[in-house]
Amino acid sequence: MAKLLVKAREFGDESVADVAQRTGISRSTLHRLAAGTKQPSLATLWTLRDAYQLQLDMLVYDDPLTVRPTVVPRPRPAAAGAGRGRARR
C-alpha cells in the first residue's frame, strides 16, 4: 500500500478520496486495505494497477507491511524406538 500511495501522489492524488475518485473503489475499502483489515480482491488489484500504471506484483509483494512471513513448522524428531513396532531380537 505504501508504494501505491507514493505512485498516487505522482498522479496528483493526495488523499484517499482522490484515489477513490480515480479508481471507483470506495473510500471505506481503501481505508480497510491501508489498515490491513481487508485483503484486496483481484478486481481491486487490477483497478489499482491500471489507474496508476503499476505492475501487479508491486501491489502484492513489494510492501513489507502487507507481506506476512510464512511460518513452516519443522517436523519433530521421533522419540527413540517410536513408530517401529516391536523390537527385533
Biotite code that builds the C-alpha atoms (Angstrom):
import biotite.structure as struc

atoms = struc.array([
    struc.Atom([0.000, 0.000, 0.000], chain_id="A", res_id=1, res_name="MET", atom_name="CA", element="C"),
    struc.Atom([2.902, 2.365, 0.686], chain_id="A", res_id=2, res_name="ALA", atom_name="CA", element="C"),
    struc.Atom([4.180, 2.154, -2.900], chain_id="A", res_id=3, res_name="LYS", atom_name="CA", element="C"),
    struc.Atom([0.661, 2.706, -4.178], chain_id="A", res_id=4, res_name="LEU", atom_name="CA", element="C"),
    struc.Atom([0.332, 5.911, -2.157], chain_id="A", res_id=5, res_name="LEU", atom_name="CA", element="C"),
    struc.Atom([3.675, 7.191, -3.469], chain_id="A", res_id=6, res_name="VAL", atom_name="CA", element="C"),
    struc.Atom([2.532, 6.479, -7.037], chain_id="A", res_id=7, res_name="LYS", atom_name="CA", element="C"),
    struc.Atom([-0.860, 8.071, -6.376], chain_id="A", res_id=8, res_name="ALA", atom_name="CA", element="C"),
    struc.Atom([0.866, 11.279, -5.282], chain_id="A", res_id=9, res_name="ARG", atom_name="CA", element="C"),
    struc.Atom([2.846, 11.263, -8.534], chain_id="A", res_id=10, res_name="GLU", atom_name="CA", element="C"),
    struc.Atom([-0.534, 11.322, -10.300], chain_id="A", res_id=11, res_name="PHE", atom_name="CA", element="C"),
    struc.Atom([-1.689, 14.221, -8.103], chain_id="A", res_id=12, res_name="GLY", atom_name="CA", element="C"),
    struc.Atom([-3.882, 12.138, -5.801], chain_id="A", res_id=13, res_name="ASP", atom_name="CA", element="C"),
    struc.Atom([-3.104, 13.357, -2.303], chain_id="A", res_id=14, res_name="GLU", atom_name="CA", element="C"),
    struc.Atom([-5.918, 11.719, -0.349], chain_id="A", res_id=15, res_name="SER", atom_name="CA", element="C"),
    struc.Atom([-7.913, 8.521, -0.125], chain_id="A", res_id=16, res_name="VAL", atom_name="CA", element="C"),
    struc.Atom([-10.833, 10.477, -1.586], chain_id="A", res_id=17, res_name="ALA", atom_name="CA", element="C"),
    struc.Atom([-8.692, 11.279, -4.636], chain_id="A", res_id=18, res_name="ASP", atom_name="CA", element="C"),
    struc.Atom([-7.737, 7.614, -5.079], chain_id="A", res_id=19, res_name="VAL", atom_name="CA", element="C"),
    struc.Atom([-11.384, 6.614, -4.677], chain_id="A", res_id=20, res_name="ALA", atom_name="CA", element="C"),
    struc.Atom([-12.470, 9.119, -7.300], chain_id="A", res_id=21, res_name="GLN", atom_name="CA", element="C"),
    struc.Atom([-9.823, 7.984, -9.806], chain_id="A", res_id=22, res_name="ARG", atom_name="CA", element="C"),
    struc.Atom([-10.407, 4.241, -9.298], chain_id="A", res_id=23, res_name="THR", atom_name="CA", element="C"),
    struc.Atom([-14.065, 3.924, -8.349], chain_id="A", res_id=24, res_name="GLY", atom_name="CA", element="C"),
    struc.Atom([-13.059, 1.947, -5.257], chain_id="A", res_id=25, res_name="ILE", atom_name="CA", element="C"),
    struc.Atom([-14.927, 3.100, -2.160], chain_id="A", res_id=26, res_name="SER", atom_name="CA", element="C"),
    struc.Atom([-13.100, 5.127, 0.460], chain_id="A", res_id=27, res_name="ARG", atom_name="CA", element="C"),
    struc.Atom([-14.059, 2.634, 3.156], chain_id="A", res_id=28, res_name="SER", atom_name="CA", element="C"),
    struc.Atom([-12.491, -0.215, 1.161], chain_id="A", res_id=29, res_name="THR", atom_name="CA", element="C"),
    struc.Atom([-9.328, 1.808, 0.607], chain_id="A", res_id=30, res_name="LEU", atom_name="CA", element="C"),
    struc.Atom([-9.115, 2.619, 4.326], chain_id="A", res_id=31, res_name="HIS", atom_name="CA", element="C"),
    struc.Atom([-9.531, -1.065, 5.242], chain_id="A", res_id=32, res_name="ARG", atom_name="CA", element="C"),
    struc.Atom([-6.857, -2.056, 2.717], chain_id="A", res_id=33, res_name="LEU", atom_name="CA", element="C"),
    struc.Atom([-4.469, 0.533, 4.134], chain_id="A", res_id=34, res_name="ALA", atom_name="CA", element="C"),
    struc.Atom([-5.168, -0.617, 7.691], chain_id="A", res_id=35, res_name="ALA", atom_name="CA", element="C"),
    struc.Atom([-4.606, -4.239, 6.727], chain_id="A", res_id=36, res_name="GLY", atom_name="CA", element="C"),
    struc.Atom([-8.044, -5.348, 7.895], chain_id="A", res_id=37, res_name="THR", atom_name="CA", element="C"),
    struc.Atom([-9.116, -6.303, 4.383], chain_id="A", res_id=38, res_name="LYS", atom_name="CA", element="C"),
    struc.Atom([-7.360, -8.234, 1.644], chain_id="A", res_id=39, res_name="GLN", atom_name="CA", element="C"),
    struc.Atom([-7.819, -6.793, -1.848], chain_id="A", res_id=40, res_name="PRO", atom_name="CA", element="C"),
    struc.Atom([-9.741, -8.765, -4.427], chain_id="A", res_id=41, res_name="SER", atom_name="CA", element="C"),
    struc.Atom([-8.119, -9.463, -7.766], chain_id="A", res_id=42, res_name="LEU", atom_name="CA", element="C"),
    struc.Atom([-10.508, -6.958, -9.367], chain_id="A", res_id=43, res_name="ALA", atom_name="CA", element="C"),
    struc.Atom([-9.370, -4.274, -6.906], chain_id="A", res_id=44, res_name="THR", atom_name="CA", element="C"),
    struc.Atom([-5.723, -5.029, -7.620], chain_id="A", res_id=45, res_name="LEU", atom_name="CA", element="C"),
    struc.Atom([-6.324, -4.803, -11.389], chain_id="A", res_id=46, res_name="TRP", atom_name="CA", element="C"),
    struc.Atom([-8.140, -1.498, -10.958], chain_id="A", res_id=47, res_name="THR", atom_name="CA", element="C"),
    struc.Atom([-5.297, -0.008, -8.912], chain_id="A", res_id=48, res_name="LEU", atom_name="CA", element="C"),
    struc.Atom([-2.733, -1.380, -11.350], chain_id="A", res_id=49, res_name="ARG", atom_name="CA", element="C"),
    struc.Atom([-4.469, 0.192, -14.318], chain_id="A", res_id=50, res_name="ASP", atom_name="CA", element="C"),
    struc.Atom([-5.155, 3.526, -12.622], chain_id="A", res_id=51, res_name="ALA", atom_name="CA", element="C"),
    struc.Atom([-1.556, 4.059, -11.512], chain_id="A", res_id=52, res_name="TYR", atom_name="CA", element="C"),
    struc.Atom([0.360, 2.128, -14.173], chain_id="A", res_id=53, res_name="GLN", atom_name="CA", element="C"),
    struc.Atom([1.891, -0.280, -11.666], chain_id="A", res_id=54, res_name="LEU", atom_name="CA", element="C"),
    struc.Atom([2.989, -3.852, -12.001], chain_id="A", res_id=55, res_name="GLN", atom_name="CA", element="C"),
    struc.Atom([0.623, -6.208, -10.237], chain_id="A", res_id=56, res_name="LEU", atom_name="CA", element="C"),
    struc.Atom([3.422, -7.855, -8.265], chain_id="A", res_id=57, res_name="ASP", atom_name="CA", element="C"),
    struc.Atom([4.399, -4.459, -6.854], chain_id="A", res_id=58, res_name="MET", atom_name="CA", element="C"),
    struc.Atom([0.964, -4.197, -5.276], chain_id="A", res_id=59, res_name="LEU", atom_name="CA", element="C"),
    struc.Atom([1.113, -7.696, -3.876], chain_id="A", res_id=60, res_name="VAL", atom_name="CA", element="C"),
    struc.Atom([4.707, -8.457, -2.880], chain_id="A", res_id=61, res_name="TYR", atom_name="CA", element="C"),
    struc.Atom([6.889, -5.381, -2.506], chain_id="A", res_id=62, res_name="ASP", atom_name="CA", element="C"),
    struc.Atom([5.288, -3.851, 0.573], chain_id="A", res_id=63, res_name="ASP", atom_name="CA", element="C"),
    struc.Atom([6.778, -5.428, 3.724], chain_id="A", res_id=64, res_name="PRO", atom_name="CA", element="C"),
    struc.Atom([3.768, -4.250, 5.738], chain_id="A", res_id=65, res_name="LEU", atom_name="CA", element="C"),
    struc.Atom([1.406, -6.420, 3.714], chain_id="A", res_id=66, res_name="THR", atom_name="CA", element="C"),
    struc.Atom([3.594, -9.467, 3.288], chain_id="A", res_id=67, res_name="VAL", atom_name="CA", element="C"),
    struc.Atom([3.387, -11.756, 6.266], chain_id="A", res_id=68, res_name="ARG", atom_name="CA", element="C"),
    struc.Atom([6.194, -14.248, 6.674], chain_id="A", res_id=69, res_name="PRO", atom_name="CA", element="C"),
    struc.Atom([5.138, -17.821, 6.199], chain_id="A", res_id=70, res_name="THR", atom_name="CA", element="C"),
    struc.Atom([5.955, -19.993, 9.148], chain_id="A", res_id=71, res_name="VAL", atom_name="CA", element="C"),
    struc.Atom([6.585, -23.569, 8.164], chain_id="A", res_id=72, res_name="VAL", atom_name="CA", element="C"),
    struc.Atom([6.517, -25.883, 11.161], chain_id="A", res_id=73, res_name="PRO", atom_name="CA", element="C"),
    struc.Atom([9.545, -28.095, 11.480], chain_id="A", res_id=74, res_name="ARG", atom_name="CA", element="C"),
    struc.Atom([8.887, -31.791, 11.931], chain_id="A", res_id=75, res_name="PRO", atom_name="CA", element="C"),
    struc.Atom([9.535, -33.007, 15.423], chain_id="A", res_id=76, res_name="ARG", atom_name="CA", element="C"),
    struc.Atom([12.212, -35.619, 15.804], chain_id="A", res_id=77, res_name="PRO", atom_name="CA", element="C"),
    struc.Atom([10.763, -39.030, 16.547], chain_id="A", res_id=78, res_name="ALA", atom_name="CA", element="C"),
    struc.Atom([11.386, -40.419, 20.014], chain_id="A", res_id=79, res_name="ALA", atom_name="CA", element="C"),
    struc.Atom([13.814, -43.319, 20.155], chain_id="A", res_id=80, res_name="ALA", atom_name="CA", element="C"),
    struc.Atom([12.006, -46.507, 19.199], chain_id="A", res_id=81, res_name="GLY", atom_name="CA", element="C"),
    struc.Atom([8.738, -44.736, 18.453], chain_id="A", res_id=82, res_name="ALA", atom_name="CA", element="C"),
    struc.Atom([6.805, -45.989, 15.468], chain_id="A", res_id=83, res_name="GLY", atom_name="CA", element="C"),
    struc.Atom([8.950, -49.062, 14.934], chain_id="A", res_id=84, res_name="ARG", atom_name="CA", element="C"),
    struc.Atom([6.634, -51.636, 16.385], chain_id="A", res_id=85, res_name="GLY", atom_name="CA", element="C"),
    struc.Atom([8.225, -54.489, 18.294], chain_id="A", res_id=86, res_name="ARG", atom_name="CA", element="C"),
    struc.Atom([11.964, -54.592, 18.697], chain_id="A", res_id=87, res_name="ALA", atom_name="CA", element="C"),
    struc.Atom([13.824, -57.248, 16.711], chain_id="A", res_id=88, res_name="ARG", atom_name="CA", element="C"),
    struc.Atom([15.723, -59.953, 18.526], chain_id="A", res_id=89, res_name="ARG", atom_name="CA", element="C"),
])
